[in-house]
Every structure is written in structure tokens, then in C-alpha cells.
């Protein structure tokens, strides 16, 4: 288990004695694709780290529209706010793929935090990153048009992979939900980007052909 915990950046620098303590309070949970992990307003009983698979965090509007807040993959943790607040989960979590998770019960983990200030600082650092991501998400959805949102997302994937050619991290319907639009609108924007020779896309594979123009599109200096 310690080697599994070391795959999480938030835990990787901790001494082995602390990893052993975390191992003692954690549980391995497996979820098939399509299985709900928790629902919005369920009690926030703990948080999760992803060993294998992919997890979707989303909310449903009063009109039934799904909005994806984040997609998490191996090495990432989610629902960690429950550790500090003790409040209900603020969104839904669902396995997009067959997934193996490590679960940390809230009460036992809080006891561990009180004994390990370094771990507390690591979690606070993670929460600050989450806050920046949320602020960026709000700005993106409220101020940018769909082409700029898509360009921003593609450039982020390029930054994360270090390549101009990569696989989309979600399918196009899920990508539309992440960008706050509908699949038909997303398809039109993708066609325009292809016509302008900004991208090449086949199935889930994307190649960025004009990174400079995509950057200008992302910040509003260029419009389709």
C-alpha cells in the first residue's frame, strides 16, 4: 500500500512512518464504470485518492442539465474539503472507468493530521490549488465564448502532456459539459477550428497545428 500512496504527489514527500499510519486508516474501494461514488448532499465522511481509473465530479442544475466540474485521474485526490469542513459533499462523483480508489475516513484522518503538521500543510496547499482552479473555471465560463474555452482547454492538455498531439481526456459530450455548452455547439466550434487549420482531430486524438493562434483565441485576441 505504501507504494500506492507514494504515487500521490500530496503524500510522496512524507516520511515512511506517516505513510504507514495512513495505510492503517485507509481502505481500497473498487467501482465499475458508471457507478456512483457519492451524491451531492451525502454526508462528507472522507476523501478519496485515485489509484486507477477516472472520476467525474459534476452537478445537476434544477432543469436537469449536467455540468462537469472536474475529471480526476490516477495520482489525484478529491473530496478532500470534507476533511476540514465536516459538511456534506457539494457535488456528485461518478466512475467514468473501472476505478480503484483509496478511501480515507474523515474522523481518523483528522486525528492523523493533528499528529502531523506537514501533512496538514500539504493538504492546505492542495486546497489552494483547487481554489485557483475554481476561480479560473468561473472566469472561463462567465467571460469567455465557447471557442476561447475550448482553446484554453486544449492548451492546458498540451501543457500537461508536453506534446502538440494527445488524446482528449474525456469524450466530446463530457467535454461539452465541462465547457458549459452543448455537444452540437462544440461540434460546430471544432469544425471551424479544423477549417482554420488550428487543429486536426480524429476520434479522441487531437493535434494542435497552430499553437500561437490558439493562444490568441484563448485570450480573446483572435475570434473564429
Secondary structure, DSSP 8 states (H G I E B T S, - for coil): -HHHHHTSHHHHTS-HHHHHHHHHHEEEEEE-TT-EEE-TTS---EEEEEEESEEEEEEE-TTS-EEEEEEEETT-EE-THHHHH----SSEEEESS-EEEEEEEHHHHHHHHHH-HHHHHHHHHHHHHHHHHHHHHHHHHHHS-HHHHHHHHHHHHHHHHTSSEEE-SS-HHHHHHHTTS-HHHHHHHHHHHHHTTSEEEETTEEEES-HHHHHHHHTTSS--
